């Protein structure tokens, strides 16, 4: 059972240069393991400015682009996954009040992972945890989550969380809708996805903290 509560993060930067603070070289750092936290807009902006590019789709846009041109983009919620005090990945979601009744619609706005740390399951854990907290938040009544799923990895990730695939023509929108029953099924799916990755990340954190040679720190670039 995991008990990662989302709280406002202290100001943190991205990863230190490779080797800086490396547990294998300097010993374990107390209380600097896996954390899921809400990010300030400044921390989110600083992180995505450095890392919001992808070999597959190029620059990754975020709600900040709409904000810059004065668009009514809704209420942003910003989440980060940190390891050893540095942001390793960030997700932005944007909430808007439904025009057809009570509750909100949530748009998965952007998923940004430090390029040196991709293909480690960080995006899956971070997105699932963000959905768990948003859909489970008592003050919210989210009836639909959607995403303009352009990146192939995003399509695969959302498909595993019960999102429909984007249509073959038209806007590439993946989405999922809820009623009381399907909302709980969605949360069960998200928890299973989150815990499957978080278990492995926590194990590596524990090994790293113990100085175990088997440790493969997920928050550090692979040694060349």
C-alpha positions, 0 to 999 in steps of 0.5 A: 500500500502506497501513501504518497500524498500530493503537497506543494513542493519546495522549490527544486530544480531539475537533475544535478549534472551527472554524478553530482550527489550520486549515491554510489559515489557519495553515499545515500542521501537521507529522505531524498527518495521517491516523491509525488508533489504538486508543483508551483507554476514557476517550477513547472515552467522551468522544468518544461522549458528545459525538457519539453521536447521529444524525438517523435513529435518535437516541441511539447506544448503546454497550457502556458502557451495559451496563457501567453496569448491570453486564452481562457485555458481553465484551472491548471493542476501541476504534478511532479515526480522527484527523486533525490531532490530534483524534478524527474517528470511533470504532468499538467492537467487543466480543469474546466467547469462543464457547460452542460451541468455540474462538475468538471472536465479534465484535460491532460495537458502535457507529460514531460519527462527528463529525456535522460530518464525516459523508458523507466515507467515514470510517465505511467506512474506520474499520470496514474497518480495525478488521475487518482488524486484529481478524480478522488478529490472530494471538492471535484466532480470530474465527469470526463478526462481527455487528451490530444494524444499525439505522442505514440507513447501517450496513446499507449499509456492512456489505452492502458488506463481505459481511454478510447483510442484517437479516431483515425481521422480528425482531432487525435483525442483520447478520452474516458467518461465516468458515472459512479460505477465506471469512476471506481473502475477507473480508479482501480485501474489507475491504482494498479498501474501506479503501484506496479511502477512505484513498487519498482521505483521504491525498491531501487530507492531502498537499495540506493539508500543502503548503498547496495551494488544492485541499485539502479537509481531511476532518478539518475542517467545511466552511466555510459 
